[in-house]
Amino acid sequence: MNVSLVGLVVGMALGFAGWFGGFGAFLLVAALGAVGFVAGLLVDRGISLREFLDPEERKRR
């Protein structure tokens, strides 16, 4: 999926959340989107959650 297309979808989701749910829903969607983005990066790079949270684990590799 193209990066600009992903940005478009995220922007539309945030816009709909802000329009229909108010500012609180906008912030919730933005926060959950950020969590999903970080999880996707971890999966793409093949990093486990333990390695991500423990800096000593990364040094041992």
PyRosetta script that sets phi, psi and omega in degrees:
from pyrosetta import init, pose_from_sequence

init()
pose = pose_from_sequence("MNVSLVGLVVGMALGFAGWFGGFGAFLLVAALGAVGFVAGLLVDRGISLREFLDPEERKRR")
pose.set_psi(1, 135.7)
pose.set_omega(1, -179.2)
pose.set_phi(2, -67.9)
pose.set_psi(2, 143.5)
pose.set_omega(2, -177.5)
pose.set_phi(3, -63.4)
pose.set_psi(3, -39.2)
pose.set_omega(3, 179.6)
pose.set_phi(4, -67.2)
pose.set_psi(4, -33.3)
pose.set_omega(4, 176.5)
pose.set_phi(5, -67.9)
pose.set_psi(5, -40.1)
pose.set_omega(5, 176.4)
pose.set_phi(6, -63.1)
pose.set_psi(6, -43.0)
pose.set_omega(6, 177.2)
pose.set_phi(7, -61.0)
pose.set_psi(7, -39.0)
pose.set_omega(7, 177.8)
pose.set_phi(8, -63.8)
pose.set_psi(8, -45.1)
pose.set_omega(8, -179.3)
pose.set_phi(9, -65.0)
pose.set_psi(9, -43.0)
pose.set_omega(9, 178.8)
pose.set_phi(10, -64.1)
pose.set_psi(10, -43.0)
pose.set_omega(10, 178.2)
pose.set_phi(11, -62.4)
pose.set_psi(11, -40.1)
pose.set_omega(11, 177.8)
pose.set_phi(12, -66.6)
pose.set_psi(12, -40.9)
pose.set_omega(12, 178.8)
pose.set_phi(13, -63.0)
pose.set_psi(13, -42.3)
pose.set_omega(13, 178.3)
pose.set_phi(14, -66.3)
pose.set_psi(14, -38.3)
pose.set_omega(14, 177.9)
pose.set_phi(15, -64.0)
pose.set_psi(15, -44.6)
pose.set_omega(15, 177.8)
pose.set_phi(16, -64.3)
pose.set_psi(16, -40.7)
pose.set_omega(16, 179.3)
pose.set_phi(17, -64.0)
pose.set_psi(17, -41.6)
pose.set_omega(17, 179.0)
pose.set_phi(18, -67.8)
pose.set_psi(18, -37.9)
pose.set_omega(18, -177.6)
pose.set_phi(19, -71.6)
pose.set_psi(19, -48.0)
pose.set_omega(19, -174.0)
pose.set_phi(20, -90.3)
pose.set_psi(20, -27.4)
pose.set_omega(20, -174.0)
pose.set_phi(21, -111.9)
pose.set_psi(21, -9.8)
pose.set_omega(21, -178.6)
pose.set_phi(22, 89.8)
pose.set_psi(22, -174.1)
pose.set_omega(22, -174.3)
pose.set_phi(23, -68.6)
pose.set_psi(23, -34.3)
pose.set_omega(23, 178.4)
pose.set_phi(24, -62.9)
pose.set_psi(24, -42.8)
pose.set_omega(24, 177.6)
pose.set_phi(25, -66.3)
pose.set_psi(25, -36.8)
pose.set_omega(25, 176.7)
pose.set_phi(26, -59.2)
pose.set_psi(26, -47.0)
pose.set_omega(26, -179.6)
pose.set_phi(27, -66.4)
pose.set_psi(27, -38.8)
pose.set_omega(27, 178.3)
pose.set_phi(28, -63.0)
pose.set_psi(28, -45.7)
pose.set_omega(28, 179.5)
pose.set_phi(29, -64.7)
pose.set_psi(29, -40.1)
pose.set_omega(29, 179.1)
pose.set_phi(30, -64.8)
pose.set_psi(30, -42.3)
pose.set_omega(30, -179.6)
pose.set_phi(31, -66.9)
pose.set_psi(31, -44.1)
pose.set_omega(31, 178.5)
pose.set_phi(32, -66.9)
pose.set_psi(32, -33.6)
pose.set_omega(32, 174.9)
pose.set_phi(33, -64.3)
pose.set_psi(33, -39.0)
pose.set_omega(33, 177.9)
pose.set_phi(34, -66.4)
pose.set_psi(34, -40.3)
pose.set_omega(34, 177.2)
pose.set_phi(35, -63.5)
pose.set_psi(35, -42.9)
pose.set_omega(35, 177.7)
pose.set_phi(36, -64.7)
pose.set_psi(36, -36.7)
pose.set_omega(36, 178.1)
pose.set_phi(37, -64.2)
pose.set_psi(37, -45.2)
pose.set_omega(37, 179.1)
pose.set_phi(38, -64.7)
pose.set_psi(38, -41.7)
pose.set_omega(38, 178.1)
pose.set_phi(39, -62.8)
pose.set_psi(39, -40.3)
pose.set_omega(39, 177.3)
pose.set_phi(40, -64.0)
pose.set_psi(40, -39.6)
pose.set_omega(40, 176.5)
pose.set_phi(41, -63.3)
pose.set_psi(41, -41.0)
pose.set_omega(41, 179.1)
pose.set_phi(42, -63.4)
pose.set_psi(42, -41.9)
pose.set_omega(42, 179.5)
pose.set_phi(43, -66.7)
pose.set_psi(43, -42.9)
pose.set_omega(43, -179.5)
pose.set_phi(44, -62.9)
pose.set_psi(44, -37.0)
pose.set_omega(44, -177.8)
pose.set_phi(45, -88.6)
pose.set_psi(45, -5.1)
pose.set_omega(45, 178.5)
pose.set_phi(46, 72.1)
pose.set_psi(46, 30.8)
pose.set_omega(46, -179.6)
pose.set_phi(47, -101.2)
pose.set_psi(47, 132.2)
pose.set_omega(47, 177.9)
pose.set_phi(48, -80.7)
pose.set_psi(48, 162.3)
pose.set_omega(48, -180.0)
pose.set_phi(49, -63.2)
pose.set_psi(49, -36.2)
pose.set_omega(49, 178.9)
pose.set_phi(50, -63.2)
pose.set_psi(50, -42.6)
pose.set_omega(50, 177.8)
pose.set_phi(51, -65.9)
pose.set_psi(51, -36.1)
pose.set_omega(51, -178.9)
pose.set_phi(52, -68.6)
pose.set_psi(52, -40.2)
pose.set_omega(52, -176.3)
pose.set_phi(53, -84.7)
pose.set_psi(53, -22.6)
pose.set_omega(53, -177.1)
pose.set_phi(54, -111.9)
pose.set_psi(54, 104.6)
pose.set_omega(54, -178.4)
pose.set_phi(55, -64.1)
pose.set_psi(55, -27.5)
pose.set_omega(55, 178.5)
pose.set_phi(56, -66.3)
pose.set_psi(56, -33.0)
pose.set_omega(56, 178.6)
pose.set_phi(57, -64.1)
pose.set_psi(57, -37.5)
pose.set_omega(57, 179.3)
pose.set_phi(58, -68.9)
pose.set_psi(58, -34.7)
pose.set_omega(58, -179.1)
pose.set_phi(59, -69.2)
pose.set_psi(59, -30.1)
pose.set_omega(59, -179.0)
pose.set_phi(60, -71.5)
pose.set_psi(60, -19.5)
pose.set_omega(60, -179.0)
pose.set_phi(61, -77.4)
pose.dump_pdb("model.pdb")
